[in-house]
Amino acid sequence: MKVGIIGLGRMGEGMSRRMMKAGIETWGYRRNYDKAQEAFEKGYVDGVTVDIATLCATVKESAPGIFMMVVPAETVEETLNELLQYCSEGDIIIDHGNSNFKDSRRRAQRLEKLGIQYIDCGTSGGVYGLERGYCLMVGGSNTAVSIASPIFRALAPGISAAPRTDTFTRATSAEYGWLHCGGPGAGHFVKMVHNGVEYGIMQAYAEGFNLLHEANAGRIYVAEGDAEVAPMEHPEDYCYDIDTVEVAELWRRGSVVGSWLLDLTADVLRHDHDDLKKFDGGVSDSGEGRWTLHAAVDLGVPTPVISAALFERFNSRKLGQYANRVLNGMRYMFGGHHVR
């Protein structure tokens, strides 16, 4: 099998290397010649080009082509349009980006008219996927997914990644780390919800560690003696110097809240000894959280935790500052309250 990869960043290179280990021939495309050549010289791909036409001709030499787009969601449409100039009936295009599932449905319908099959593949694993493997949430026709299944098997973590929950039945593809979730758009729908869940889990960890970090506030508490701030009734209850680094290490071992995200949290806490001052505290959101809420509203499904996590990201970027000033103004006008 021969596959063309558009996008040779760290994730694209990692995916290429896993496929090569599985015997899949990979050809990469990257606009930057020096970077493309570097990937080839390091053995991360079997061949490279800075020209889409050349990539397509090479991959389609003896069979319909399979092309993987490993590019940011905002560039998928542009990349797809460029790729389609050189694709033909029977080719398969796989989108590994975080595209909106509605866009994936639209693209699949468009390509179906051209005889080209479109697979949306929500991909989790990031830069660690090379060693750990990638969790793949796949949407598309049965035919296209069946043809591309050797790619998914090569990229997925494998059955040893987690203990089996049922050892008496035949293992499914999900237990190997990839799943055909349904028709066009289904893969990116599942990945969207996956990222919404990720928002909630990350927010819970962050809030918990912040609470531990502030557990010594009673030691420095001074009663203000005014009505602007609710007093701390028993400051002596909060005089703990909790070592958040060690708590993170503790929770990784035997706790029900242990996870890979906690492993990463422990790592950053361990190696940033200045209270994470290299981070400015403004947390971005790449779209999936918003799309998850849109779907929740459409379906009438309550998602309060994911909603709160998304809105807190807005707040972290100071998008609520004006509202806070309005609150300051109202309190000042009706009660003469000073600004805090």
BELWOKA-V973127 format. One record per pair of residues at least 24 apart in sequence whose C-alpha atoms are under 10 Angstrom apart, sorted by the first residue. I is the first residue (numbers start at 0). J is the second residue. Records with the same first field share a line. If there is no record, write none. Layout:
I: J + J
This chain:
0: 24 + 25 + 58 + 62 + 64 + 65 + 147 + 149 + 150
1: 25 + 26 + 45 + 57 + 58 + 59 + 60 + 61 + 62 + 63 + 64 + 65 + 66 + 150
2: 26 + 27 + 54 + 55 + 57 + 58 + 59 + 64 + 65 + 66 + 67 + 91 + 147 + 150
3: 27 + 28 + 44 + 46 + 47 + 51 + 54 + 55 + 57 + 58 + 59 + 64 + 65 + 66 + 67 + 68 + 92
4: 28 + 29 + 44 + 47 + 54 + 58 + 65 + 66 + 67 + 68 + 69 + 70 + 93
5: 29 + 30 + 48 + 49 + 51 + 54 + 66 + 67 + 68 + 69 + 70 + 78 + 79 + 82 + 94
6: 30 + 35 + 67 + 68 + 69 + 70 + 71 + 78
7: 31 + 34 + 35 + 38 + 43 + 44 + 47 + 68 + 69 + 70
8: 34 + 35 + 38 + 69 + 70 + 126
9: 69 + 125 + 126 + 127 + 128 + 129
10: 69 + 70 + 122 + 124 + 125 + 126 + 127 + 128 + 129 + 133
11: 43 + 44 + 67 + 68 + 69 + 70 + 95 + 125 + 126 + 129
12: 38 + 39 + 42 + 43 + 44 + 69 + 126 + 129
13: 43 + 44 + 125 + 126 + 127 + 128 + 129 + 130 + 132 + 133 + 154
14: 43 + 44 + 67 + 69 + 125 + 126 + 128 + 129 + 132 + 133 + 150 + 153 + 154 + 155
15: 42 + 43 + 44 + 45 + 129 + 150 + 153 + 154
16: 42 + 43 + 44 + 45 + 129 + 130 + 153 + 154
17: 43 + 128 + 129 + 130 + 132 + 133 + 150 + 152 + 153 + 154 + 155
18: 43 + 44 + 129 + 149 + 150 + 151 + 152 + 153 + 154
19: 43 + 44 + 45 + 153
20: 153 + 154
21: 149 + 150 + 152 + 153 + 154
22: 149 + 153
23: 149 + 150 + 153
24: 58
25: 58 + 66
26: 54 + 55 + 57 + 58 + 66
27: 51 + 54 + 58 + 66 + 67
28: 53 + 54 + 55 + 68
51: 78 + 81 + 82 + 83 + 84 + 85
52: 81 + 82 + 84 + 85 + 86
53: 85
54: 82 + 85
55: 82 + 83 + 84 + 85 + 86
56: 85 + 86
59: 85 + 86 + 87 + 90
62: 89 + 90
63: 87 + 88 + 89 + 90 + 91 + 115
64: 88 + 89 + 90 + 91 + 92 + 115
65: 89 + 90 + 91 + 92 + 93 + 116 + 117 + 143 + 146 + 147 + 150
66: 90 + 91 + 92 + 93 + 94 + 117
67: 91 + 92 + 93 + 94 + 95 + 96 + 118 + 119 + 120 + 150
68: 92 + 93 + 94 + 95 + 96 + 119 + 120
69: 93 + 94 + 95 + 96 + 97 + 122
70: 94 + 95 + 96 + 97 + 98
71: 95 + 96 + 97 + 98
72: 96 + 97 + 98 + 99 + 102 + 285 + 286
73: 97 + 98
74: 98
75: 102
76: 102 + 106
79: 106
83: 110 + 113 + 115
86: 113 + 114 + 115
87: 113 + 114 + 115
88: 112 + 113 + 114 + 115 + 116
89: 113 + 114 + 115 + 116 + 143
90: 114 + 115 + 116 + 117 + 143
91: 115 + 116 + 117 + 118 + 143 + 144 + 146 + 147
92: 116 + 117 + 118 + 119 + 143 + 147
93: 117 + 118 + 119 + 120 + 121 + 137 + 138 + 139 + 143 + 144 + 147
94: 118 + 119 + 120 + 121 + 122 + 137 + 138 + 186 + 187
95: 119 + 120 + 121 + 122 + 123 + 135 + 136 + 137 + 186 + 187
96: 120 + 121 + 122 + 123 + 187
97: 121 + 122 + 123 + 187 + 188 + 190 + 191 + 194 + 285 + 286 + 287
98: 184 + 186 + 187 + 188 + 190 + 191 + 286 + 287
99: 184 + 187 + 188 + 190 + 191 + 286 + 287 + 290 + 291
100: 138 + 183 + 184 + 185 + 186 + 187 + 188 + 189 + 190 + 191 + 287 + 290
101: 183 + 184 + 185 + 187 + 188 + 290
102: 183 + 184 + 187
103: 138 + 139 + 183 + 184 + 185 + 186 + 187 + 188
104: 138 + 139 + 182 + 183 + 184 + 185 + 187
105: 183 + 184
106: 183 + 184
107: 138 + 139 + 140 + 182 + 183 + 184
108: 183
115: 143
116: 140 + 142 + 143 + 144 + 183
117: 143 + 144 + 183 + 184
118: 143 + 144 + 147 + 182 + 183 + 184 + 185 + 186 + 187
119: 144 + 182 + 183 + 184 + 185 + 186 + 187 + 188 + 190
120: 151 + 177 + 178 + 179 + 180 + 183 + 184 + 185 + 186 + 187 + 188 + 189 + 190
121: 177 + 184 + 185 + 186 + 187 + 188 + 189 + 190 + 191 + 193
122: 154 + 155 + 177 + 186 + 187 + 190
123: 155 + 190 + 193 + 194
124: 155 + 156
128: 154 + 155 + 156
129: 154 + 155 + 156
130: 156
131: 155 + 156 + 157 + 160
132: 156 + 157 + 160 + 175 + 176
133: 157 + 176 + 177
134: 173 + 175 + 176 + 177 + 178 + 190
135: 173 + 175 + 176 + 177 + 178 + 179 + 180 + 186 + 187 + 189 + 190
136: 173 + 176 + 177 + 178 + 179 + 180 + 181 + 185 + 186 + 187 + 188 + 189 + 190 + 193
137: 177 + 178 + 179 + 180 + 181 + 182 + 183 + 184 + 185 + 186 + 187 + 188 + 189 + 190
138: 178 + 179 + 180 + 181 + 182 + 183 + 184 + 185 + 186 + 187 + 188 + 189
139: 179 + 180 + 181 + 182 + 183 + 184 + 185 + 186
140: 179 + 181 + 182 + 183
141: 179 + 181 + 182
144: 178 + 179 + 182
145: 179
148: 172 + 177 + 178 + 179
151: 175 + 176 + 177 + 178 + 179
152: 176 + 177
187: 287
188: 287 + 290 + 291 + 294
189: 291
190: 287 + 291
191: 286 + 287 + 288 + 289 + 290 + 291 + 292 + 294
192: 287 + 288 + 290 + 291 + 292 + 294 + 295 + 305
193: 287 + 288 + 291
194: 285 + 286 + 287 + 288 + 290 + 291 + 305
195: 286 + 287 + 288 + 289 + 290 + 291 + 292 + 302 + 304 + 305 + 306 + 308 + 309
196: 288 + 291 + 302 + 304 + 305 + 308
197: 260 + 288 + 305 + 308
198: 284 + 287 + 288 + 304 + 305 + 306 + 307 + 308 + 309 + 311 + 312
199: 288 + 302 + 303 + 304 + 305 + 306 + 307 + 308 + 309
200: 256 + 258 + 260 + 261 + 304 + 305 + 308
201: 260 + 261 + 264 + 308
202: 304 + 305 + 307 + 308 + 309 + 311 + 312
203: 304 + 308
204: 247 + 256 + 260 + 261 + 264
205: 264
207: 243
208: 241 + 242 + 243 + 244 + 246 + 247 + 264
209: 243
210: 241 + 243
211: 239 + 240 + 241 + 242 + 243 + 246
212: 239 + 240 + 241 + 242 + 243 + 274
213: 237 + 238 + 239 + 240 + 241
214: 238 + 239 + 240 + 241
215: 239 + 240 + 241
216: 240
226: 336 + 337
227: 336 + 337 + 338 + 339
228: 339
243: 268 + 269
244: 268 + 269 + 270 + 271 + 272
245: 269
279: 315 + 316
280: 312 + 315 + 316 + 317
281: 311 + 312 + 313 + 314 + 315 + 316 + 317
282: 309 + 311 + 312 + 313 + 314 + 315 + 316
283: 309 + 312 + 313 + 315 + 316
284: 309 + 310 + 312 + 313
